[in-house]
Amino acid sequence: MSKPIIVCLIGPSCAGKTTIAKKLMELGVCNHYLRSVTDRAKRPNEDDFEYTFLDNVNVEDCVEHTKYSGHHYGILRSEVAKALEKGKAVSVVTYDGYESIAEYCKDSAIVLPIGIDSTDLDIRIRLGGRTPEEREVRLRKVDEDRISMAGCVLHFVNATTNSVYRTAISINNFINIITK
């Protein structure tokens, strides 16, 4: 088996990171999703792909964690170990989360920023049914995310829903090049 790899997708809220992660799994590019844990309540119509919902998140058990809107989010050490066993995993994290995973996994993690045009981003946030307050919080967070992404050499842009497949194929090609 080749060296294990964890693909860490970063970028602004509503850029399509989770959708791209699902497509990478569907296409067989990655064979494991590195799921986060959170102590927030499950939203209506939310699937169980991205999060494991817990009553309490013990941050000592996490490789990386953050607190956002009063709730804890993190990735458990046991989940990272499982991802490394599987071979090619994908995760949606913040840039700080990527750095923590990279430090924990040594040279097995790569960061792939997913960008989006500001107009498309605003439309996606509005279509997501967020309250005006949630929308403002997310738009403010975009600036922080863009600063984190500025130091990355390579960026993938998820401009439209139709580009998810093309973005996933581009990521697959990139992974094939760097893992040879």
C-alpha positions as CSV (number, residue, x, y, z in Angstrom):
1,M,0.0,0.0,0.0
2,S,1.2,3.5,-0.8
3,K,1.9,6.1,1.9
4,P,-1.3,7.2,3.7
5,I,-2.6,10.7,2.9
6,I,-5.1,13.0,4.5
7,V,-6.5,15.7,2.1
8,C,-7.5,18.7,4.2
9,L,-10.0,21.0,2.4
10,I,-10.0,24.5,3.7
11,G,-11.9,27.6,2.6
12,P,-14.8,29.9,3.4
13,S,-18.1,28.7,4.6
14,C,-20.4,27.6,1.7
15,A,-17.5,27.3,-0.7
16,G,-18.5,23.7,-1.3
17,K,-15.9,21.9,0.7
18,T,-18.2,19.2,2.1
19,T,-19.8,18.7,-1.3
20,I,-16.4,18.3,-2.9
21,A,-15.4,15.8,-0.1
22,K,-18.5,13.8,-0.8
23,K,-17.6,13.8,-4.5
24,L,-14.1,12.6,-3.8
25,M,-15.5,9.7,-1.8
26,E,-18.1,8.9,-4.5
27,L,-15.4,8.8,-7.2
28,G,-13.1,6.6,-5.0
29,V,-10.4,9.3,-4.9
30,C,-10.6,9.0,-1.1
31,N,-11.8,6.0,0.9
32,H,-12.5,7.6,4.3
33,Y,-14.0,10.9,5.5
34,L,-12.3,12.3,8.6
35,R,-15.5,13.3,10.5
36,S,-15.5,16.0,13.1
37,V,-17.2,15.8,16.5
38,T,-19.4,18.6,17.8
39,D,-21.5,19.4,20.8
40,R,-24.0,21.4,18.8
41,A,-27.5,20.1,18.0
42,K,-28.1,18.5,14.6
43,R,-29.8,20.9,12.2
44,P,-33.0,20.0,10.4
45,N,-32.3,18.1,7.2
46,E,-28.6,17.7,8.1
47,D,-27.1,14.3,7.3
48,D,-24.6,12.5,9.4
49,F,-21.7,12.8,6.8
50,E,-19.8,15.7,8.3
51,Y,-20.3,15.4,12.0
52,T,-20.7,13.0,14.9
53,F,-22.9,14.8,17.4
54,L,-22.0,14.4,21.0
55,D,-23.3,15.8,24.3
56,N,-19.8,16.8,25.3
57,V,-16.5,17.1,23.3
58,N,-13.4,16.3,25.3
59,V,-10.8,18.5,23.6
60,E,-8.0,16.4,25.2
61,D,-9.1,13.6,22.9
62,C,-8.9,15.8,19.8
63,V,-6.0,16.3,17.4
64,E,-7.5,19.7,16.6
65,H,-10.4,21.6,18.0
66,T,-12.1,25.0,17.8
67,K,-15.0,26.8,19.4
68,Y,-17.4,28.5,17.0
69,S,-20.7,30.2,17.9
70,G,-20.5,28.7,21.4
71,H,-20.0,25.1,20.3
72,H,-16.9,22.9,20.2
73,Y,-15.7,21.2,17.0
74,G,-12.8,18.8,16.7
75,I,-11.3,15.7,15.2
76,L,-10.6,12.8,17.5
77,R,-7.2,11.1,17.6
78,S,-8.9,7.8,17.1
79,E,-10.5,9.1,13.9
80,V,-7.1,10.2,12.5
81,A,-5.7,6.8,13.3
82,K,-8.6,5.2,11.4
83,A,-8.0,7.6,8.5
84,L,-4.3,6.7,8.3
85,E,-5.2,3.0,8.2
86,K,-7.6,3.5,5.3
87,G,-5.0,5.1,3.1
88,K,-6.6,8.2,1.4
89,A,-8.8,10.3,3.6
90,V,-10.4,13.6,3.2
91,S,-11.4,16.2,5.8
92,V,-12.9,19.6,6.0
93,V,-11.1,21.8,8.5
94,T,-9.8,25.3,9.2
95,Y,-6.2,26.2,8.3
96,D,-5.3,25.9,12.0
97,G,-7.0,22.4,12.0
98,Y,-4.8,21.4,9.0
99,E,-1.7,22.5,10.8
100,S,-2.6,20.5,13.9
101,I,-3.3,17.4,11.7
102,A,-0.1,17.9,9.7
103,E,1.9,18.1,13.0
104,Y,0.2,15.0,14.4
105,C,0.5,13.0,11.2
106,K,4.0,14.3,10.2
107,D,4.1,14.3,6.3
108,S,0.7,12.6,5.6
109,A,-1.5,15.7,5.5
110,I,-1.9,18.1,2.5
111,V,-3.9,21.3,2.5
112,L,-6.1,22.1,-0.5
113,P,-7.8,25.5,-0.4
114,I,-11.2,25.8,-2.0
115,G,-12.1,29.3,-3.1
116,I,-15.3,30.9,-4.2
117,D,-16.3,34.2,-5.7
118,S,-17.9,36.6,-3.2
119,T,-21.1,37.0,-5.1
120,D,-21.6,33.2,-5.4
121,L,-20.7,32.9,-1.7
122,D,-23.4,35.4,-0.6
123,I,-26.0,33.6,-2.8
124,R,-25.1,30.2,-1.3
125,I,-25.3,31.6,2.3
126,R,-28.7,33.1,1.5
127,L,-30.0,29.9,-0.1
128,G,-28.7,27.9,2.9
129,G,-31.6,29.3,5.0
130,R,-29.3,31.0,7.5
131,T,-30.6,33.8,9.7
132,P,-29.3,37.4,9.0
133,E,-27.2,37.1,12.1
134,E,-25.7,33.7,11.0
135,R,-25.1,35.2,7.5
136,E,-23.1,38.1,9.0
137,V,-21.0,35.8,11.2
138,R,-20.2,33.6,8.2
139,L,-19.3,36.6,5.9
140,R,-17.0,38.0,8.6
141,K,-15.4,34.5,8.9
142,V,-14.7,34.5,5.2
143,D,-12.1,37.3,5.6
144,E,-10.3,35.2,8.2
145,D,-10.4,32.2,6.0
146,R,-9.0,34.1,3.0
147,I,-6.1,35.4,5.1
148,S,-5.3,31.7,6.1
149,M,-5.5,30.7,2.4
150,A,-3.2,33.5,1.2
151,G,0.0,31.5,1.9
152,C,-1.1,28.5,0.0
153,V,0.5,28.0,-3.4
154,L,-2.3,26.1,-5.0
155,H,-6.0,27.0,-4.9
156,F,-9.0,25.1,-6.4
157,V,-12.1,27.3,-7.2
158,N,-15.6,25.8,-6.9
159,A,-17.4,28.4,-9.0
160,T,-20.7,26.6,-9.6
161,T,-22.5,23.5,-8.6
162,N,-21.5,22.0,-12.0
163,S,-17.9,22.5,-11.2
164,V,-17.9,20.1,-8.2
165,Y,-17.1,17.2,-10.5
166,R,-14.3,19.1,-12.3
167,T,-12.9,20.3,-9.0
168,A,-12.8,16.7,-7.6
169,I,-11.1,15.4,-10.8
170,S,-8.5,18.2,-10.6
171,I,-7.9,17.2,-6.9
172,N,-7.6,13.6,-8.0
173,N,-5.0,14.5,-10.6
174,F,-3.0,16.6,-8.1
175,I,-3.0,13.7,-5.6
176,N,-1.9,11.3,-8.2
177,I,1.0,13.6,-9.1
178,I,2.2,14.1,-5.5
179,T,1.9,10.5,-4.4
180,K,3.9,9.0,-7.2
